[in-house]
Amino acid sequence: MQNGRFGKLFMQKINNNFWKNKKVFITGHTGFKGSWLTLWLSHLQAKIYGYALSPNTSPSLFEILNLENKITHQIADICDLKKLQTAINDFAPDIVFHLSAQSLVRYSYQNPIETYQTNVLGTANLLEAVRNYGKALATIVITSDKCYENVEKKSGYLEDDKMGGHDPYSNSKGCAELVVSAYAKSYFISNPQIGKVASVRAGNVIGGGDWSSNRLIPDLITNLVAKNNTIIRNPQAIRPWQNVIEPIYGYLLVAQYLCELKEQKTLLNWNFGPDLADHKNVYDVAKMVAEIWGGDNKIEIHEDKNNPHEANLLYLNCDKAKKDLGWQPKWRIEESIKNSVEWYKSFYHKNDDIVKLSLKTIQEYEKLF
């Protein structure tokens, strides 16, 4: 697969034969996005080793999907380089996905040191362990759309725009990108024997199974279930909403791309986000969720000027991923929200086998390309 081969209207497929029996090491596999990635790779018959802390929410998607019995995994800290190195050396992976992170903006204001330790030192530890192992075909570091120095520009951030971040979380993701850049230039590009490395940046992800605090849809669902009104603090903030399946599909394509790339000659990074039409403000999304769920719950707006700083506009330009990888978003925001809300309805009302329903989500998405 070479740069520019795929046009914007071409949807590159995931190669099932490529993934069958591939040894894939995932950090952060017990989190929301990590659980969906683990489920998809298990569906593709990859051999998976997960390395992460215990799930930090209850309920937990990792536990709901019974992923512990589908993979080999270790509960450990990404900041423990010795344990991490031993796990990678013993498993001998072909591909590494790094998702371990402290991923909440508001939490980062309260716990900045933990945020920097996990997101910056943890990324350096992962890359150092991969470098010392020296046999991985591809390493994909997942950061965030918030890694950019946000000046709220309307044209969308490009992959070579300045890193930055106002709050500790966003800034830590910009720092993680700089760590990836330094390791790529110092080791991976000059020493192809240790494989290739890339970073990927995704916008706000939504989907069934997220119970993280201070996130719009999990907070809405919790209140809808409890029949409480929902309070939103920043109703006009515009976010790049996308179903969790969309960027994960992109991550899988990146891994295939890296493994087929003969030699890494430059930094490799891609944005994954929805098209501009699917950037909606918080209030509009909240209304859609409440309408699909049904009932008489109200959405209350309590704007607090003492709230920590959060960006009002964030938009990624994803032309590079469309050109290089043949990736493009397939679900409009209405479909993404409906899919997410129906998942939670099935979980709370016990309408369906939730594992089968989650696999069906992946299988239905696969039929689109």
Number of C-alpha atoms within 10 A of each C-alpha: 14 12 13 14 12 18 14 17 11 15 17 18 16 16 12 13 11 13 20 15 16 17 19 23 27 26 27 27 32 29 28 24 23 24 25 26 23 28 24 21 20 18 16 18 17 20 21 25 23 25 26 22 17 16 18 12 15 11 13 20 23 23 14 15 21 14 21 15 9 15 16 14 20 18 14 17 18 27 18 13 17 11 16 24 19 13 20 20 16 10 15 18 24 19 24 25 24 23 24 26 25 20 20 16 21 19 16 20 15 11 14 18 13 17 26 21 17 22 28 23 21 24 27 21 19 25 24 17 20 25 19 13 17 17 17 23 21 25 28 25 24 24 27 23 26 27 25 25 17 21 12 13 11 12 11 15 21 17 22 10 12 13 19 18 21 16 18 22 28 28 23 31 30 24 22 27 28 15 17 24 19 14 18 22 15 11 18 25 19 14 16 16 15 20 25 28 29 23 24 22 24 27 23 19 20 25 23 26 25 24 20 19 13 14 15 19 24 20 17 24 22 14 17 20 14 10 13 15 14 21 18 20 17 19 18 14 16 20 21 24 25 29 25 23 24 22 27 19 22 26 25 19 21 26 23 20 18 23 20 13 17 13 16 18 14 14 18 18 22 25 25 30 28 29 20 15 9 18 20 17 18 20 20 12 21 19 14 16 22 20 14 13 19 10 10 12 18 15 17 13 13 12 12 10 9 6 10 10 12 13 16 16 19 23 24 26 19 23 18 19 25 23 18 21 27 22 29 24 19 18 19 15 22 14 13 22 24 16 18 21 25 18 21 21 18 15 18 13 10 10 12 14 11 19 16 10 16 19 16 12 17 16 13 10 15 13 8 10 11
